[in-house]
Structures are given as C-alpha cells and as structure tokens.
Amino acid sequence: MARLKKRSKVQQRNRVTTRGKVRKATKSTRGRASKRAMQQKQAISATVTGDDQQVGFRAMVMKQAIKYNLAGSAKNERNEIVQFMLQGDANRLDSAVATIREGTKKSSNIDVIMTQAAVDPALSTFTVIDWTSTSRNITTPYTLVFKLRANDKVISKSEVKDVWHEILRTTLKGDDLQELVDYDTDC
C-alpha cells in the first residue's frame, strides 16, 4: 500500500485542478472556502415557555451543545422564561433542538419558539449564565462555560456526562463543589 506524504501548509492551501495543474490559493479563494464553511453554519435564538424552571432545563441545553459541539448561551429571564442561542452545523442544530423540544424528565408543557440569528464567527463557547441546581442544593449562581472541541465530532452520552462534570468540577467552589461530590457519590 502506498504511503501518503504529509502535505505542507502551502501545499494544503494550493488546489489541484481537474487537469492536474496546481492552482495557487489566493486570499480570495481562501476567503471563498471560509465563506462556504460559514454558510454551513447557522444560528438560532429561542425562547422556551412551560414548566422549565428548577428542572435542569438550561443544563440539558448545554449538554446538547456539548454533544453536538455547538456555540451559544442559555439564561433565565426575569419572567422565568429560558432564552437560548445555538450556532453551528445546521443538521446538528436540528438534532439538538429536537431533543430540547422534548424537555427534561421533570419539565412539562414545553414550547420552543425559534428565530434565525446571525452567525458570530468569533463565538467558540457555550455559556450557561447564573446556573444553580435545586437537586444538588447549589444556590450560588455560576457561569458555566463549554469551549468548542477542535475535533468537531458528535460525542456519546457518556462523553457528554464526563465533559459536563468536568465543567462543574472546575467551576464550582467550596461547599457547592462538595455538594457536587456528595450528589455524584449518592447517584
């Protein structure tokens, strides 16, 4: 079996035409490739109504972002409505939103109203703002941040759980961190 040569960055930027000639990549051709990648990304903004408070709803949205490697944010509005934004691959967005529409085991009457949003090419995290956990007795609000993986693959439920717990372990402090350890030990 022939061994493939590792291509240099310059070789990777250059394109071979259908007739075998090498066409040097220019800023405009690289820009078009970047633009095509951006066209594949989509962004949505959503409002969630129903019984979505104190049921792990924003955590579930974040877990979908972790699974599908999506950027965005989730927060509770003062009127106890969840607002979230997701951006990434259109097919992955569809899969994440389908799961979000189902809600959590404890939520009910969930209605998700979505609108298209502008893609932010600089956005590389998913953030839950002012997260607390009734089930874990964590009342201090924390900002939880998931950084997009360089390896842009969909991960399994157990891998999502590992990433989620690592975010909690590196974010929570003091007694809240102990609550997490105690909760995980009991489960």
KEKEBA-576408 format. One record per residue (C-alpha): residue in three letters; residue number from 0; x, z, y. Coordinates in steps of 0.05 Angstrom, whole numbers. Example, Ala and Ser with C-alpha at 12.3 -4.5 7.8 and 13.67 -1.06 7.14 Angstrom:
REM KEKEBA-576408
+------+-----+--------+--------+--------+
: code : pos :      x :      z :      y :
+------+-----+--------+--------+--------+
:  Ala :   0 :    246 :    156 :    -90 :
:  Ser :   1 :    273 :    143 :    -21 :
+------+-----+--------+--------+--------+
END
This chain:
REM KEKEBA-576408
+------+-----+--------+--------+--------+
: code : pos :      x :      z :      y :
+------+-----+--------+--------+--------+
:  Met :   0 :      0 :      0 :      0 :
:  Ala :   1 :     29 :    -19 :     67 :
:  Arg :   2 :     45 :     37 :    115 :
:  Leu :   3 :     14 :     33 :    184 :
:  Lys :   4 :     61 :     40 :    242 :
:  Lys :   5 :     46 :     93 :    294 :
:  Arg :   6 :     30 :     57 :    359 :
:  Ser :   7 :     59 :     79 :    425 :
:  Lys :   8 :     13 :     96 :    483 :
:  Val :   9 :     30 :     29 :    516 :
:  Gln :  10 :     13 :     -8 :    451 :
:  Gln :  11 :    -52 :     31 :    446 :
:  Arg :  12 :    -72 :     11 :    516 :
:  Asn :  13 :    -59 :    -62 :    503 :
:  Arg :  14 :   -111 :   -103 :    466 :
:  Val :  15 :   -101 :   -158 :    415 :
:  Thr :  16 :   -148 :   -217 :    428 :
:  Thr :  17 :   -184 :   -254 :    373 :
:  Arg :  18 :   -129 :   -306 :    373 :
:  Gly :  19 :    -74 :   -254 :    361 :
:  Lys :  20 :    -47 :   -254 :    432 :
:  Val :  21 :    -33 :   -187 :    465 :
:  Arg :  22 :    -71 :   -176 :    529 :
:  Lys :  23 :    -42 :   -121 :    572 :
:  Ala :  24 :    -91 :    -67 :    591 :
:  Thr :  25 :   -101 :    -61 :    665 :
:  Lys :  26 :   -133 :     -6 :    706 :
:  Ser :  27 :   -197 :    -47 :    708 :
:  Thr :  28 :   -200 :    -57 :    632 :
:  Arg :  29 :   -185 :     16 :    620 :
:  Gly :  30 :   -239 :     32 :    672 :
:  Arg :  31 :   -289 :    -10 :    634 :
:  Ala :  32 :   -273 :     26 :    569 :
:  Ser :  33 :   -282 :     92 :    604 :
:  Lys :  34 :   -347 :     68 :    635 :
:  Arg :  35 :   -373 :     47 :    566 :
:  Ala :  36 :   -357 :    117 :    540 :
:  Met :  37 :   -395 :    147 :    598 :
:  Gln :  38 :   -454 :    102 :    585 :
:  Gln :  39 :   -458 :    130 :    514 :
:  Lys :  40 :   -463 :    200 :    544 :
:  Gln :  41 :   -529 :    224 :    570 :
:  Ala :  42 :   -551 :    286 :    605 :
:  Ile :  43 :   -618 :    322 :    606 :
:  Ser :  44 :   -646 :    380 :    645 :
:  Ala :  45 :   -701 :    421 :    612 :
:  Thr :  46 :   -750 :    476 :    626 :
:  Val :  47 :   -775 :    519 :    568 :
:  Thr :  48 :   -841 :    557 :    571 :
:  Gly :  49 :   -874 :    600 :    519 :
:  Asp :  50 :   -854 :    665 :    486 :
:  Asp :  51 :   -779 :    652 :    495 :
:  Gln :  52 :   -754 :    718 :    522 :
:  Gln :  53 :   -716 :    770 :    482 :
:  Val :  54 :   -718 :    725 :    421 :
:  Gly :  55 :   -648 :    695 :    423 :
:  Phe :  56 :   -671 :    630 :    455 :
:  Arg :  57 :   -611 :    617 :    501 :
:  Ala :  58 :   -564 :    637 :    444 :
:  Met :  59 :   -599 :    585 :    400 :
:  Val :  60 :   -590 :    532 :    454 :
:  Met :  61 :   -516 :    549 :    458 :
:  Lys :  62 :   -509 :    545 :    382 :
:  Gln :  63 :   -538 :    474 :    385 :
:  Ala :  64 :   -486 :    458 :    439 :
:  Ile :  65 :   -431 :    486 :    394 :
:  Lys :  66 :   -456 :    447 :    333 :
:  Tyr :  67 :   -461 :    381 :    368 :
:  Asn :  68 :   -404 :    392 :    418 :
:  Leu :  69 :   -448 :    386 :    479 :
:  Ala :  70 :   -433 :    410 :    550 :
:  Gly :  71 :   -483 :    443 :    597 :
:  Ser :  72 :   -513 :    511 :    611 :
:  Ala :  73 :   -573 :    556 :    599 :
:  Lys :  74 :   -602 :    611 :    641 :
:  Asn :  75 :   -665 :    652 :    652 :
:  Glu :  76 :   -702 :    640 :    717 :
:  Arg :  77 :   -734 :    700 :    752 :
:  Asn :  78 :   -802 :    679 :    726 :
:  Glu :  79 :   -775 :    687 :    654 :
:  Ile :  80 :   -771 :    612 :    642 :
:  Val :  81 :   -709 :    586 :    607 :
:  Gln :  82 :   -674 :    528 :    642 :
:  Phe :  83 :   -620 :    489 :    606 :
:  Met :  84 :   -579 :    427 :    615 :
:  Leu :  85 :   -543 :    389 :    560 :
:  Gln :  86 :   -498 :    328 :    562 :
:  Gly :  87 :   -462 :    288 :    510 :
:  Asp :  88 :   -475 :    235 :    457 :
:  Ala :  89 :   -548 :    211 :    462 :
:  Asn :  90 :   -561 :    218 :    387 :
:  Arg :  91 :   -533 :    288 :    386 :
:  Leu :  92 :   -575 :    307 :    446 :
:  Asp :  93 :   -637 :    283 :    408 :
:  Ser :  94 :   -619 :    325 :    348 :
:  Ala :  95 :   -604 :    387 :    389 :
:  Val :  96 :   -669 :    381 :    429 :
:  Ala :  97 :   -710 :    372 :    365 :
:  Thr :  98 :   -683 :    438 :    340 :
:  Ile :  99 :   -693 :    472 :    407 :
:  Arg : 100 :   -766 :    449 :    408 :
:  Glu : 101 :   -776 :    487 :    342 :
:  Gly : 102 :   -754 :    551 :    376 :
:  Thr : 103 :   -725 :    612 :    343 :
:  Lys : 104 :   -756 :    652 :    286 :
:  Lys : 105 :   -782 :    702 :    337 :
:  Ser : 106 :   -806 :    654 :    391 :
:  Ser : 107 :   -874 :    621 :    395 :
:  Asn : 108 :   -914 :    572 :    437 :
:  Ile : 109 :   -851 :    536 :    458 :
:  Asp : 110 :   -858 :    477 :    505 :
:  Val : 111 :   -795 :    439 :    528 :
:  Ile : 112 :   -803 :    394 :    588 :
:  Met : 113 :   -743 :    348 :    597 :
:  Thr : 114 :   -718 :    301 :    651 :
:  Gln : 115 :   -658 :    256 :    653 :
:  Ala : 116 :   -600 :    284 :    693 :
:  Ala : 117 :   -535 :    255 :    720 :
:  Val : 118 :   -475 :    259 :    673 :
:  Asp : 119 :   -419 :    302 :    701 :
:  Pro : 120 :   -354 :    272 :    673 :
:  Ala : 121 :   -315 :    336 :    692 :
:  Leu : 122 :   -362 :    382 :    652 :
:  Ser : 123 :   -326 :    407 :    590 :
:  Thr : 124 :   -361 :    473 :    574 :
:  Phe : 125 :   -429 :    500 :    555 :
:  Thr : 126 :   -445 :    566 :    591 :
:  Val : 127 :   -500 :    617 :    580 :
:  Ile : 128 :   -509 :    656 :    644 :
:  Asp : 129 :   -526 :    731 :    642 :
:  Trp : 130 :   -533 :    736 :    566 :
:  Thr : 131 :   -558 :    801 :    537 :
:  Ser : 132 :   -582 :    819 :    467 :
:  Thr : 133 :   -642 :    863 :    453 :
:  Ser : 134 :   -628 :    863 :    377 :
:  Arg : 135 :   -557 :    886 :    388 :
:  Asn : 136 :   -576 :    934 :    444 :
:  Ile : 137 :   -530 :    898 :    493 :
:  Thr : 138 :   -559 :    905 :    563 :
:  Thr : 139 :   -499 :    888 :    606 :
:  Pro : 140 :   -504 :    814 :    626 :
:  Tyr : 141 :   -446 :    770 :    603 :
:  Thr : 142 :   -429 :    698 :    617 :
:  Leu : 143 :   -414 :    664 :    550 :
:  Val : 144 :   -371 :    601 :    551 :
:  Phe : 145 :   -361 :    549 :    497 :
:  Lys : 146 :   -305 :    499 :    510 :
:  Leu : 147 :   -317 :    430 :    480 :
:  Arg : 148 :   -275 :    414 :    420 :
:  Ala : 149 :   -222 :    359 :    425 :
:  Asn : 150 :   -244 :    339 :    355 :
:  Asp : 151 :   -313 :    312 :    373 :
:  Lys : 152 :   -347 :    321 :    306 :
:  Val : 153 :   -412 :    356 :    287 :
:  Ile : 154 :   -397 :    422 :    252 :
:  Ser : 155 :   -434 :    462 :    199 :
:  Lys : 156 :   -479 :    522 :    210 :
:  Ser : 157 :   -426 :    570 :    183 :
:  Glu : 158 :   -374 :    539 :    230 :
:  Val : 159 :   -423 :    547 :    288 :
:  Lys : 160 :   -432 :    621 :    270 :
:  Asp : 161 :   -356 :    631 :    269 :
:  Val : 162 :   -349 :    599 :    338 :
:  Trp : 163 :   -408 :    639 :    365 :
:  His : 164 :   -379 :    705 :    340 :
:  Glu : 165 :   -311 :    688 :    369 :
:  Ile : 166 :   -342 :    676 :    437 :
:  Leu : 167 :   -377 :    743 :    432 :
:  Arg : 168 :   -314 :    779 :    409 :
:  Thr : 169 :   -273 :    751 :    466 :
:  Thr : 170 :   -326 :    763 :    519 :
:  Leu : 171 :   -359 :    830 :    505 :
:  Lys : 172 :   -326 :    894 :    528 :
:  Gly : 173 :   -325 :    967 :    509 :
:  Asp : 174 :   -389 :    995 :    477 :
:  Asp : 175 :   -421 :    926 :    476 :
:  Leu : 176 :   -364 :    900 :    433 :
:  Gln : 177 :   -374 :    959 :    387 :
:  Glu : 178 :   -449 :    944 :    384 :
:  Leu : 179 :   -430 :    874 :    360 :
:  Val : 180 :   -383 :    901 :    307 :
:  Asp : 181 :   -435 :    951 :    283 :
:  Tyr : 182 :   -491 :    898 :    283 :
:  Asp : 183 :   -448 :    849 :    243 :
:  Thr : 184 :   -429 :    904 :    194 :
:  Asp : 185 :   -502 :    922 :    182 :
:  Cys : 186 :   -524 :    849 :    171 :
+------+-----+--------+--------+--------+
END
